[in-house]
Amino acid sequence: MTATIAGVNVQRDPPAPSATSSAAASARPAAVTHYENFPVASWLCPPALRPPIAAIYHFARTADDLADEGDAPHAERLAALQRLRADLRQLGTPRQDEMLTRTAWSQVLAPLAAQVRAHALPMDLLDDLLDAFEQDVRMTASQAAYADTEQLLDYCRRSANPIGRLLLHLYGVHDAQALAQSDVICTALQLINFWQDLSEDLPRGRHYVTDADLHAHGLARADLRPERAALTAPVRALLAALAARARALMRQGAPLVHRLPGRAGWELRLVVQGGLAILDKLDRMQGANLYRRVQLRKGDLPRMLWRAWRMKPRN
């Protein structure tokens, strides 16, 4: 998928047929419970925050479908994302009502407009998401790859971190430490999603393993093939190192769970533990995620709940 939204893959919606029709498919009521890695309006979410979280979800899902689903040409995808960006920028302006009468995404943008007004949602964070989606389309079109970790993390800064910051805004948490911890959690989740989906992204020309990481393990990009025969010792070591980097980031941000009040803190505990559970599975696979996708199952939930309950503040 194009971007990860604060959580862990549990289920996926069926792909939309094209970049244009996906907008309509995405503009449905908030009955869906997960958008890739984004738990939406779950039973742990504070009820008062379910409408804004659902509105953010449907905006992100719409943009992701435009960028990622169906068989539309890359130029068509970029044009659709740019139209969505132009419409987004009309929210809160005198032109908002006129835009909502003509936009193809009124069922998404009208609820979002209400929540932007009600909660003063930072528009730059929503814009960052679209920027990341557009970058993904361009890089996939050109079969480009990230040179190093710094470039990859800059993508994560726009593709994943805005969601965490939007949620903290809704929870009324604004201090610098909390924002930094949220950023590393969201970045970790994005990286986990990359390594979780490696077997699906490689055939589609999406390259999230950086040139520098390949070089550090004596590998060329052609060595990364989604097949069992390609799982050599250097490839196995590379994938283990990538998972370890994501785990270190998750542990760095995990203390944030103790900063969020009530149900919000408990939901974040499960998000963190879900990410760690995926990493545990990747470790046990010993590189088989190169050719086989891993995801959480319902049977993983009891262990996640137990680990979430046992999370203790650090001294």
Residue frames as qw, qx, qy, qz and C-alpha x, y, z in Angstrom:
[[0.000, 0.888, 0.461, 0.000, 0.00, 0.00, 0.00],
 [0.343, 0.720, -0.028, 0.603, 1.00, 3.59, -0.41],
 [0.026, -0.539, 0.424, -0.727, 0.88, 4.80, 3.15],
 [0.467, -0.270, -0.803, 0.253, 0.45, 3.43, 6.58],
 [0.313, -0.607, -0.013, -0.730, -1.97, 4.92, 9.02],
 [0.216, -0.457, 0.608, -0.611, -1.13, 4.29, 12.66],
 [0.838, -0.153, 0.335, -0.403, -1.90, 0.66, 13.36],
 [0.261, -0.322, 0.884, 0.218, -1.28, -2.81, 11.96],
 [0.488, 0.119, -0.601, -0.622, -2.67, -4.71, 9.00],
 [0.449, 0.028, 0.802, -0.393, -5.57, -6.87, 10.12],
 [0.545, 0.503, 0.671, 0.025, -7.80, -6.76, 7.08],
 [0.103, -0.207, 0.389, 0.891, -8.05, -5.11, 3.70],
 [0.572, 0.541, 0.296, -0.541, -10.92, -3.82, 1.66],
 [0.736, 0.327, 0.508, 0.306, -11.22, -5.16, -1.89],
 [0.301, -0.231, 0.282, 0.881, -9.37, -3.09, -4.48],
 [0.409, 0.692, 0.241, -0.544, -11.26, -0.48, -6.40],
 [0.778, 0.415, 0.414, 0.228, -11.40, -0.88, -10.20],
 [0.501, 0.555, 0.118, 0.653, -9.85, 2.47, -11.16],
 [0.304, -0.065, -0.303, 0.901, -8.53, 5.72, -9.83],
 [0.271, -0.244, -0.173, -0.915, -11.75, 7.50, -10.73],
 [0.685, -0.383, -0.483, -0.388, -14.25, 4.98, -9.45],
 [0.583, -0.145, -0.631, 0.491, -12.23, 4.43, -6.28],
 [0.030, -0.177, 0.243, -0.953, -13.19, 7.90, -5.12],
 [0.639, -0.269, -0.209, -0.690, -16.83, 6.93, -5.11],
 [0.794, -0.157, -0.587, 0.035, -16.07, 3.61, -3.49],
 [0.442, 0.029, -0.537, 0.718, -14.15, 5.33, -0.74],
 [0.198, -0.247, 0.118, -0.941, -16.91, 7.82, 0.04],
 [0.590, -0.380, -0.668, -0.249, -18.99, 5.36, 2.00],
 [0.546, -0.750, 0.040, -0.371, -20.21, 5.66, 5.59],
 [0.035, 0.626, -0.713, 0.314, -17.74, 4.93, 8.37],
 [0.935, -0.194, 0.079, -0.288, -18.66, 1.28, 8.77],
 [0.792, 0.365, -0.406, 0.273, -15.21, 0.07, 7.75],
 [0.693, -0.717, -0.009, 0.076, -13.09, -0.66, 10.80],
 [0.616, -0.472, 0.342, 0.530, -9.60, -0.63, 9.33],
 [0.554, 0.824, -0.115, -0.033, -7.84, 1.30, 6.62],
 [0.652, 0.474, -0.490, 0.332, -4.62, -0.62, 6.15],
 [0.529, -0.051, -0.615, 0.582, -2.91, 0.26, 9.43],
 [0.135, -0.254, 0.161, -0.944, -5.49, 2.69, 10.82],
 [0.126, -0.410, -0.880, 0.204, -7.98, 1.45, 13.46],
 [0.144, -0.284, -0.211, -0.924, -11.06, 3.59, 12.86],
 [0.572, -0.325, 0.025, -0.753, -13.79, 4.36, 15.38],
 [0.535, -0.013, -0.840, 0.090, -13.04, 1.16, 17.28],
 [0.604, -0.643, -0.458, -0.110, -14.59, 0.27, 20.60],
 [0.616, -0.372, -0.248, 0.648, -11.59, 1.78, 22.38],
 [0.234, 0.327, 0.163, 0.901, -11.82, 5.11, 20.58],
 [0.061, 0.345, 0.485, -0.801, -13.45, 7.88, 22.67],
 [0.335, 0.612, 0.714, 0.061, -16.99, 8.21, 21.22],
 [0.103, 0.900, 0.129, -0.403, -16.75, 11.98, 20.84],
 [0.100, -0.648, 0.543, 0.525, -13.72, 11.56, 18.58],
 [0.597, 0.186, 0.760, 0.177, -15.17, 8.92, 16.28],
 [0.488, 0.817, 0.297, -0.076, -16.61, 11.44, 13.76],
 [0.118, 0.898, -0.365, -0.215, -13.34, 13.35, 13.21],
 [0.415, -0.393, 0.794, 0.207, -11.28, 10.15, 13.11],
 [0.626, 0.397, 0.669, 0.055, -13.71, 8.61, 10.61],
 [0.392, 0.903, 0.068, -0.162, -13.55, 11.76, 8.48],
 [0.101, -0.756, 0.601, 0.237, -9.75, 11.65, 8.44],
 [0.581, -0.063, 0.805, 0.102, -9.91, 7.94, 7.61],
 [0.620, 0.602, 0.502, -0.008, -12.15, 8.43, 4.60],
 [0.237, 0.927, -0.219, -0.192, -10.02, 11.27, 3.28],
 [0.247, -0.593, 0.744, 0.183, -6.85, 9.19, 3.61],
 [0.625, 0.140, 0.767, 0.038, -8.54, 6.12, 2.15],
 [0.559, 0.781, 0.238, -0.144, -9.82, 8.06, -0.84],
 [0.135, 0.871, -0.438, -0.177, -6.39, 9.50, -1.57],
 [0.428, -0.379, 0.814, 0.102, -4.75, 6.11, -1.12],
 [0.682, 0.379, 0.625, -0.020, -7.16, 4.48, -3.56],
 [0.447, 0.879, -0.028, -0.163, -6.52, 7.21, -6.12],
 [0.005, -0.782, 0.613, 0.111, -2.79, 6.59, -5.82],
 [0.268, -0.389, 0.879, -0.066, -2.74, 2.85, -5.40],
 [0.577, 0.199, 0.767, -0.200, -5.75, 0.84, -6.56],
 [0.663, 0.660, 0.254, -0.244, -7.05, -0.19, -9.96],
 [0.729, 0.096, 0.416, 0.535, -5.27, 0.03, -13.29],
 [0.230, 0.962, 0.134, -0.062, -5.41, 3.76, -14.12],
 [0.662, 0.473, -0.134, 0.566, -2.30, 5.26, -15.77],
 [0.517, -0.324, -0.337, 0.717, 0.07, 7.13, -13.51],
 [0.073, 0.170, 0.138, 0.973, -0.72, 10.46, -15.15],
 [0.455, -0.522, -0.482, -0.537, -4.42, 9.97, -14.41],
 [0.650, -0.490, -0.499, 0.298, -3.66, 9.14, -10.80],
 [0.388, -0.145, -0.155, 0.897, -1.55, 12.27, -10.37],
 [0.132, -0.332, -0.304, -0.883, -4.20, 14.44, -11.99],
 [0.567, -0.570, -0.534, -0.261, -6.86, 13.05, -9.64],
 [0.612, -0.419, -0.391, 0.545, -4.68, 13.62, -6.57],
 [0.239, 0.029, 0.020, 0.970, -3.96, 17.16, -7.68],
 [0.330, -0.480, -0.407, -0.704, -7.69, 17.85, -8.09],
 [0.651, -0.559, -0.507, 0.074, -8.30, 16.45, -4.63],
 [0.507, -0.224, -0.239, 0.797, -5.55, 18.67, -3.23],
 [0.000, 0.259, 0.198, 0.946, -7.07, 21.74, -4.90],
 [0.518, -0.553, -0.470, -0.453, -10.47, 20.88, -3.41],
 [0.663, -0.418, -0.472, 0.405, -8.96, 20.22, 0.02],
 [0.358, -0.050, -0.131, 0.923, -7.43, 23.69, 0.01],
 [0.226, -0.452, -0.317, -0.803, -10.89, 25.23, -0.39],
 [0.550, -0.543, -0.627, 0.100, -12.01, 23.94, 3.02],
 [0.406, -0.619, -0.327, 0.587, -12.60, 26.80, 5.42],
 [0.168, -0.133, 0.253, 0.944, -12.55, 29.42, 2.65],
 [0.447, 0.394, 0.176, -0.783, -15.40, 31.41, 1.07],
 [0.519, 0.339, -0.585, -0.523, -15.23, 28.99, -1.88],
 [0.201, -0.140, 0.947, -0.207, -15.85, 25.87, 0.22],
 [0.584, 0.345, 0.558, -0.477, -19.60, 25.57, -0.40],
 [0.605, 0.627, -0.236, -0.429, -19.22, 25.99, -4.16],
 [0.169, 0.474, -0.861, -0.074, -16.45, 23.39, -4.19],
 [0.347, -0.009, 0.883, -0.316, -18.59, 20.89, -2.30],
 [0.668, 0.466, 0.287, -0.505, -21.35, 21.17, -4.90],
 [0.652, 0.644, -0.310, -0.253, -19.08, 20.25, -7.81],
 [0.080, -0.578, 0.812, -0.025, -16.31, 18.04, -6.39],
 [0.718, 0.083, -0.647, -0.242, -16.23, 14.35, -7.16],
 [0.485, -0.022, -0.762, 0.428, -15.44, 13.76, -3.49],
 [0.344, -0.525, 0.031, -0.778, -18.24, 15.63, -1.71],
 [0.850, -0.406, -0.268, -0.202, -19.10, 12.59, 0.44],
 [0.774, -0.090, -0.305, 0.548, -15.55, 12.65, 1.75],
 [0.304, 0.266, -0.126, 0.906, -14.82, 16.37, 1.89],
 [0.397, -0.618, -0.198, -0.649, -18.13, 17.53, 3.38],
 [0.801, -0.544, -0.245, 0.043, -17.71, 15.46, 6.58],
 [0.689, -0.019, -0.157, 0.707, -14.05, 16.45, 6.69],
 [0.071, 0.537, 0.062, 0.838, -14.99, 20.13, 6.36],
 [0.593, -0.682, -0.209, -0.374, -17.30, 19.83, 9.36],
 [0.849, -0.407, -0.156, 0.299, -14.53, 18.27, 11.46],
 [0.512, 0.275, -0.054, 0.812, -11.90, 20.77, 10.29],
 [0.187, -0.639, -0.080, -0.742, -14.24, 23.49, 11.52],
 [0.744, -0.599, -0.192, -0.227, -15.21, 21.74, 14.76],
 [0.857, -0.418, 0.020, 0.301, -11.70, 20.71, 15.79],
 [0.075, 0.931, -0.311, -0.177, -9.45, 23.17, 13.93],
 [0.921, -0.012, 0.290, 0.259, -7.64, 20.28, 12.25],
 [0.213, -0.671, 0.400, 0.587, -4.23, 21.38, 10.92],
 [0.747, 0.614, 0.071, -0.245, -4.65, 21.54, 7.15],
 [0.216, 0.741, -0.625, -0.121, -0.92, 21.27, 6.47],
 [0.425, -0.256, 0.863, -0.100, -0.93, 17.72, 7.84],
 [0.726, 0.439, 0.487, -0.207, -3.69, 16.67, 5.44],
 [0.485, 0.823, -0.232, -0.184, -1.77, 18.33, 2.61],
 [0.156, -0.606, 0.778, 0.055, 1.36, 16.41, 3.59],
 [0.679, 0.078, 0.721, -0.114, -0.51, 13.14, 3.11],
 [0.687, 0.688, 0.194, -0.134, -1.41, 14.08, -0.46],
 [0.164, 0.840, -0.504, -0.116, 2.17, 15.12, -1.10],
 [0.400, -0.368, 0.839, 0.002, 3.35, 11.66, -0.05],
 [0.727, 0.365, 0.567, -0.133, 0.74, 9.92, -2.20],
 [0.536, 0.826, -0.092, -0.147, 1.83, 11.94, -5.23],
 [0.062, -0.713, 0.694, 0.076, 5.48, 11.11, -4.54],
 [0.613, -0.089, 0.783, -0.057, 4.63, 7.42, -4.41],
 [0.723, 0.598, 0.321, -0.127, 2.90, 7.57, -7.79],
 [0.339, 0.873, -0.335, -0.103, 5.83, 9.39, -9.38],
 [0.235, -0.581, 0.779, 0.014, 8.43, 7.03, -7.95],
 [0.703, 0.127, 0.695, -0.082, 6.48, 3.95, -8.97],
 [0.644, 0.739, 0.112, -0.163, 6.05, 5.35, -12.49],
 [0.323, 0.821, -0.470, 0.017, 9.79, 5.87, -12.85],
 [0.938, -0.070, -0.304, 0.152, 10.76, 2.69, -10.94],
 [0.157, 0.704, -0.420, 0.551, 12.81, 4.94, -8.67],
 [0.753, -0.355, -0.497, 0.246, 14.22, 3.94, -5.30],
 [0.339, -0.935, 0.066, -0.080, 15.27, 5.83, -2.17],
 [0.492, 0.640, -0.499, 0.316, 18.98, 6.47, -1.93],
 [0.305, 0.177, -0.738, 0.575, 19.28, 6.15, 1.83],
 [0.270, -0.495, -0.772, 0.293, 17.40, 6.01, 5.11],
 [0.044, -0.363, -0.187, 0.912, 17.24, 9.80, 5.34],
 [0.289, 0.037, -0.476, -0.830, 15.24, 9.97, 2.11],
 [0.395, -0.306, -0.847, -0.182, 12.97, 7.12, 3.16],
 [0.247, -0.464, -0.635, 0.566, 12.26, 8.70, 6.55],
 [0.097, 0.221, -0.054, -0.969, 11.43, 11.98, 4.84],
 [0.403, -0.170, -0.677, -0.592, 8.74, 10.12, 2.92],
 [0.415, -0.403, -0.792, 0.194, 7.46, 8.62, 6.18],
 [0.109, -0.247, -0.330, 0.904, 7.36, 12.11, 7.68],
 [0.363, 0.143, -0.173, -0.904, 4.63, 12.95, 5.18],
 [0.534, -0.055, -0.726, -0.430, 3.01, 9.57, 4.56],
 [0.598, -0.328, -0.721, 0.122, 2.57, 8.38, 8.15],
 [0.314, -0.140, -0.486, 0.804, 3.52, 10.94, 10.78],
 [0.237, -0.223, -0.104, -0.940, 0.68, 13.38, 9.95],
 [0.634, -0.392, -0.567, -0.350, -1.91, 10.86, 11.12],
 [0.592, -0.309, -0.568, 0.482, -0.34, 10.53, 14.54],
 [0.156, -0.036, -0.177, 0.971, -0.11, 14.30, 14.86],
 [0.404, -0.313, -0.366, -0.777, -3.76, 14.69, 13.83],
 [0.673, -0.422, -0.606, -0.043, -4.79, 12.20, 16.50],
 [0.460, -0.228, -0.435, 0.740, -2.71, 13.96, 19.16],
 [0.089, -0.174, -0.084, -0.977, -4.37, 17.22, 18.12],
 [0.579, -0.404, -0.479, -0.521, -7.77, 15.63, 18.71],
 [0.706, -0.384, -0.537, 0.257, -6.61, 14.33, 22.10],
 [0.210, -0.960, 0.000, -0.184, -5.37, 17.80, 23.06],
 [0.772, -0.440, 0.204, 0.410, -1.74, 16.70, 23.35],
 [0.467, 0.875, 0.000, 0.129, 0.66, 19.20, 21.80],
 [0.409, -0.811, 0.376, 0.186, 4.01, 19.07, 23.62],
 [0.374, 0.699, -0.571, -0.213, 7.20, 18.47, 21.68],
 [0.224, -0.327, 0.914, -0.091, 8.09, 15.17, 23.36],
 [0.638, 0.293, 0.640, -0.312, 4.71, 13.63, 22.60],
 [0.610, 0.711, -0.096, -0.336, 4.89, 14.79, 18.98],
 [0.171, 0.628, -0.751, -0.112, 8.36, 13.29, 18.60],
 [0.380, -0.110, 0.900, -0.184, 7.25, 9.98, 20.12],
 [0.682, 0.495, 0.387, -0.375, 4.20, 9.90, 17.87],
 [0.461, 0.732, -0.391, -0.315, 6.40, 10.50, 14.84],
 [0.031, 0.452, -0.890, -0.052, 8.68, 7.56, 15.57],
 [0.538, 0.152, 0.775, -0.294, 5.73, 5.25, 16.25],
 [0.657, 0.635, 0.174, -0.368, 4.11, 6.21, 12.94],
 [0.321, 0.699, -0.601, -0.219, 7.39, 5.91, 11.08],
 [0.261, -0.259, 0.925, -0.093, 7.94, 2.48, 12.61],
 [0.631, 0.358, 0.604, -0.331, 4.47, 1.42, 11.52],
 [0.568, 0.726, -0.172, -0.347, 5.15, 2.63, 7.99],
 [0.128, 0.576, -0.801, -0.101, 8.40, 0.68, 7.85],
 [0.455, -0.018, 0.860, -0.229, 6.68, -2.42, 9.23],
 [0.682, 0.549, 0.297, -0.382, 4.09, -2.07, 6.49],
 [0.407, 0.710, -0.502, -0.279, 6.85, -1.92, 3.86],
 [0.010, 0.389, -0.921, 0.015, 8.54, -5.10, 5.07],
 [0.547, 0.191, 0.713, -0.395, 5.18, -6.79, 5.61],
 [0.666, 0.636, 0.234, -0.312, 4.14, -6.05, 2.01],
 [0.167, -0.605, 0.614, 0.478, 7.51, -6.65, 0.37],
 [0.399, 0.083, 0.874, 0.265, 6.28, -9.63, -1.66],
 [0.344, 0.746, 0.570, -0.025, 3.46, -7.50, -3.13],
 [0.034, 0.921, -0.058, -0.384, 5.34, -4.22, -3.61],
 [0.372, -0.434, 0.633, 0.522, 8.35, -5.61, -5.48],
 [0.414, 0.321, 0.760, 0.385, 6.34, -6.94, -8.46],
 [0.164, 0.884, 0.438, 0.020, 4.51, -3.61, -8.66],
 [0.501, 0.538, -0.013, 0.678, 7.69, -1.59, -8.92],
 [0.367, -0.878, 0.029, -0.307, 7.62, -0.11, -5.42],
 [0.727, 0.204, -0.431, 0.494, 11.09, 0.06, -3.94],
 [0.434, -0.856, 0.026, -0.279, 11.35, 0.92, -0.24],
 [0.843, -0.331, 0.096, 0.412, 14.60, -0.92, 0.46],
 [0.081, 0.950, -0.171, -0.250, 17.16, 1.84, 0.02],
 [0.709, 0.600, -0.325, 0.178, 20.22, 1.74, -2.22],
 [0.036, -0.683, 0.607, -0.404, 22.42, 2.29, 0.84],
 [0.744, -0.278, 0.507, -0.334, 20.96, -0.71, 2.69],
 [0.941, 0.337, 0.018, -0.023, 21.42, -2.93, -0.34],
 [0.476, 0.705, -0.434, 0.295, 25.02, -1.76, -0.72],
 [0.348, -0.622, 0.577, -0.398, 25.74, -2.34, 2.97],
 [0.810, -0.121, 0.543, -0.184, 24.84, -6.02, 2.49],
 [0.224, -0.345, 0.767, 0.492, 26.66, -6.43, -0.81],
 [0.444, 0.455, 0.772, -0.018, 23.43, -6.66, -2.80],
 [0.036, -0.006, -0.421, -0.907, 22.06, -5.20, -6.02],
 [0.549, 0.130, 0.219, -0.796, 18.40, -4.34, -6.50],
 [0.682, 0.207, -0.558, -0.426, 18.06, -7.28, -8.88],
 [0.255, 0.124, -0.915, 0.286, 18.87, -9.57, -5.95],
 [0.328, 0.156, 0.598, -0.714, 15.54, -8.66, -4.32],
 [0.425, -0.026, -0.661, -0.618, 13.05, -10.91, -6.08],
 [0.636, -0.206, 0.360, -0.651, 9.79, -12.15, -4.50],
 [0.885, 0.137, -0.404, -0.186, 10.67, -15.81, -4.76],
 [0.857, -0.499, 0.125, 0.025, 12.03, -18.45, -2.41],
 [0.863, 0.199, 0.022, 0.464, 15.19, -19.00, -4.46],
 [0.261, 0.745, -0.098, 0.606, 16.21, -15.35, -3.95],
 [0.585, -0.779, 0.076, -0.214, 16.36, -15.70, -0.16],
 [0.709, 0.339, -0.433, 0.442, 20.13, -15.88, 0.16],
 [0.599, -0.421, -0.419, 0.538, 22.08, -15.31, 3.37],
 [0.213, -0.012, -0.029, 0.976, 22.81, -11.63, 2.52],
 [0.330, -0.415, -0.411, -0.742, 19.14, -11.00, 1.70],
 [0.634, -0.523, -0.569, 0.037, 18.10, -12.68, 4.93],
 [0.489, -0.285, -0.303, 0.767, 20.54, -10.48, 6.87],
 [0.010, 0.204, 0.191, 0.960, 19.24, -7.36, 5.11],
 [0.476, -0.507, -0.488, -0.527, 15.60, -8.10, 5.96],
 [0.640, -0.474, -0.506, 0.332, 16.51, -8.85, 9.57],
 [0.355, -0.115, -0.147, 0.916, 18.31, -5.50, 9.83],
 [0.182, -0.341, -0.322, -0.864, 15.35, -3.62, 8.38],
 [0.601, -0.555, -0.533, -0.216, 12.97, -5.23, 10.87],
 [0.602, -0.348, -0.400, 0.596, 15.35, -4.47, 13.74],
 [0.149, 0.122, 0.023, 0.981, 15.44, -0.79, 12.73],
 [0.416, -0.466, -0.400, -0.670, 11.65, -0.62, 12.82],
 [0.686, -0.482, -0.531, 0.123, 11.57, -2.34, 16.21],
 [0.463, -0.151, -0.285, 0.825, 14.04, 0.15, 17.67],
 [0.105, -0.265, -0.158, -0.946, 11.89, 3.05, 16.50],
 [0.581, -0.498, -0.507, -0.397, 8.75, 1.48, 17.95],
 [0.663, -0.406, -0.477, 0.411, 10.40, 1.00, 21.32],
 [0.288, 0.046, -0.110, 0.950, 11.64, 4.58, 21.22],
 [0.278, -0.298, -0.206, -0.890, 8.11, 5.92, 20.80],
 [0.498, -0.352, -0.788, -0.087, 6.26, 3.41, 22.99],
 [0.228, -0.263, -0.580, 0.737, 6.35, 5.53, 26.19],
 [0.234, -0.126, -0.193, -0.944, 3.76, 7.77, 24.54],
 [0.479, -0.378, -0.743, -0.277, 1.07, 5.24, 25.53],
 [0.429, -0.455, -0.600, 0.498, 1.39, 6.46, 29.12],
 [0.094, -0.150, -0.044, 0.983, 0.89, 10.08, 28.08],
 [0.339, -0.216, -0.496, -0.770, -2.52, 9.66, 26.46],
 [0.423, -0.130, 0.535, -0.720, -5.58, 9.60, 28.68],
 [0.709, 0.132, 0.460, -0.518, -8.00, 6.72, 29.14],
 [0.844, 0.327, 0.422, -0.055, -9.21, 4.78, 26.13],
 [0.493, 0.836, -0.238, -0.032, -6.95, 6.66, 23.72],
 [0.156, -0.679, 0.714, -0.070, -3.91, 5.40, 25.61],
 [0.695, -0.062, 0.707, -0.119, -5.21, 1.85, 25.55],
 [0.769, 0.612, 0.159, -0.095, -5.88, 1.99, 21.83],
 [0.297, 0.829, -0.474, 0.023, -2.32, 3.19, 21.25],
 [0.493, -0.444, 0.742, -0.097, -1.05, 0.32, 23.39],
 [0.806, 0.249, 0.533, -0.057, -2.73, -2.11, 20.99],
 [0.567, 0.814, -0.119, -0.041, -1.36, -0.26, 17.98],
 [0.035, -0.756, 0.651, -0.058, 2.17, -0.53, 19.37],
 [0.591, -0.226, 0.766, -0.113, 1.74, -4.17, 20.33],
 [0.807, 0.499, 0.288, -0.132, 0.26, -4.96, 16.93],
 [0.420, 0.829, -0.369, -0.010, 3.32, -3.52, 15.26],
 [0.231, -0.580, 0.771, -0.126, 5.61, -5.50, 17.53],
 [0.780, 0.070, 0.592, -0.192, 3.57, -8.64, 16.85],
 [0.744, 0.664, -0.026, -0.071, 4.13, -8.23, 13.11],
 [0.171, 0.779, -0.595, 0.101, 7.85, -7.80, 13.76],
 [0.573, -0.324, 0.730, -0.185, 7.86, -10.98, 15.84],
 [0.851, 0.356, 0.368, -0.117, 6.31, -12.81, 12.90],
 [0.535, 0.799, -0.276, 0.010, 8.85, -11.34, 10.51],
 [0.184, -0.660, 0.717, -0.129, 11.66, -12.49, 12.80],
 [0.717, -0.069, 0.677, -0.153, 10.24, -16.01, 12.87],
 [0.784, 0.592, 0.144, -0.122, 9.91, -16.04, 9.07],
 [0.601, -0.438, 0.431, 0.512, 13.67, -15.39, 8.75],
 [0.041, -0.393, 0.483, 0.781, 13.27, -13.49, 5.49],
 [0.241, 0.329, 0.882, 0.237, 10.36, -15.38, 3.98],
 [0.206, 0.772, 0.356, -0.484, 8.45, -12.09, 3.82],
 [0.073, -0.410, 0.546, 0.727, 10.46, -11.61, 0.63],
 [0.235, -0.013, -0.786, -0.571, 7.97, -13.90, -1.11],
 [0.349, -0.492, -0.793, -0.082, 5.10, -14.32, 1.38],
 [0.187, -0.571, 0.045, -0.798, 3.00, -11.63, 3.02],
 [0.333, -0.223, -0.795, 0.456, 2.46, -11.74, 6.77],
 [0.304, -0.503, -0.106, -0.802, -0.49, -10.28, 8.67],
 [0.229, -0.146, 0.719, -0.640, -2.14, -10.46, 12.05],
 [0.424, -0.280, -0.792, -0.339, -4.94, -12.91, 12.74],
 [0.578, -0.620, -0.108, -0.520, -7.70, -12.90, 15.32],
 [0.896, -0.285, -0.291, 0.179, -5.72, -15.45, 17.27],
 [0.517, 0.270, -0.271, 0.766, -2.99, -12.86, 17.82],
 [0.242, -0.715, -0.094, -0.649, -5.30, -10.56, 19.78],
 [0.766, -0.614, -0.189, -0.005, -5.12, -12.25, 23.22],
 [0.754, -0.124, -0.078, 0.640, -1.33, -12.00, 23.28],
 [0.214, 0.498, 0.094, 0.835, -1.49, -8.38, 22.11],
 [0.474, -0.741, -0.189, -0.437, -3.97, -7.56, 24.88],
 [0.834, -0.456, -0.161, 0.268, -1.76, -9.26, 27.47],
 [0.612, 0.079, -0.008, 0.787, 1.31, -7.37, 26.32],
 [0.027, -0.649, -0.170, -0.741, -0.63, -4.09, 26.18],
 [0.638, -0.718, -0.204, -0.192, -1.77, -4.58, 29.78],
 [0.828, -0.357, -0.067, 0.427, 1.80, -5.30, 30.89],
 [0.443, 0.577, -0.007, 0.686, 3.28, -2.11, 29.40],
 [0.520, -0.705, -0.300, 0.376, 4.78, -0.18, 32.30],
 [0.143, 0.978, -0.109, 0.104, 6.18, 3.36, 32.45],
 [0.751, 0.236, -0.308, 0.533, 9.96, 3.56, 32.37],
 [0.513, -0.750, -0.189, 0.373, 11.69, 5.03, 35.38]]
